[in-house]
Amino acid sequence: MSIDVTVLTALVTLAVLAGASTYLVAKYSRAHAIKIRESLIQRANKHGIVFPEGLSNNELLAQIHEAKRDRKQGQMKAA
């Protein structure tokens, strides 16, 4: 009987923690979306990336990573 209560308590705890984590991540994303976008735009400008305004943050981040990788490959070939 005590094992059943322990397992039930653990499952309820995990469910509550998962719900709370999801809520906090969504709240953080909404609250900081503008700051995140501005940071990505600064990084894109630093790497000379021209991008349309409709580009999502994930796509912009992928382009930044690709530009960094291309620059490193160019430096390695020059050396």
C-alpha positions in Angstrom: 0.0 0.0 0.0 2.8 2.5 0.8 4.5 1.8 -2.5 1.3 2.7 -4.4 1.1 6.0 -2.5 4.7 6.7 -3.2 4.3 6.1 -6.9 1.2 8.2 -7.0 2.9 11.0 -5.2 5.9 10.8 -7.6 3.6 10.9 -10.6 1.6 13.9 -9.3 4.8 15.7 -8.5 6.2 15.1 -12.0 2.9 16.3 -13.6 2.9 19.5 -11.5 6.6 20.2 -12.3 6.0 19.6 -16.0 3.0 22.0 -16.1 4.9 24.6 -14.1 7.9 24.4 -16.4 5.8 24.7 -19.5 4.0 27.7 -18.1 7.3 29.5 -17.1 9.0 28.8 -20.5 6.0 30.2 -22.4 5.8 33.3 -20.1 9.6 33.9 -20.6 9.3 33.6 -24.3 6.5 36.1 -24.5 8.2 38.5 -22.1 11.6 38.4 -23.8 10.7 37.9 -27.5 11.7 41.5 -28.4 15.0 41.3 -26.6 15.8 37.9 -28.2 14.9 39.2 -31.7 17.1 42.3 -31.2 20.0 40.2 -30.1 19.6 38.0 -33.2 19.5 41.0 -35.5 22.7 42.4 -34.0 24.4 39.1 -34.4 23.2 38.8 -38.0 24.4 42.3 -38.8 27.8 41.5 -37.2 28.1 38.5 -39.6 26.9 40.5 -42.6 23.7 38.5 -43.1 20.9 40.2 -45.1 17.5 38.7 -44.1 13.8 39.5 -44.7 11.8 40.8 -41.8 9.4 37.8 -42.0 12.2 35.4 -41.1 11.6 33.5 -37.9 14.0 33.5 -35.0 14.9 29.9 -35.6 15.6 30.4 -39.3 17.7 33.6 -38.5 19.7 31.7 -35.9 20.3 28.9 -38.4 21.6 31.5 -40.9 23.9 33.0 -38.3 25.4 29.5 -37.5 25.9 28.9 -41.2 27.7 32.2 -41.7 29.9 31.5 -38.7 30.7 28.0 -40.0 31.5 29.4 -43.5 33.8 32.1 -42.0 35.7 29.5 -40.0 36.0 27.3 -43.1 37.4 30.2 -45.1 39.9 31.1 -42.3 41.1 27.4 -42.2 41.6 27.3 -45.9 43.5 30.6 -45.9 45.9 29.3 -43.2 
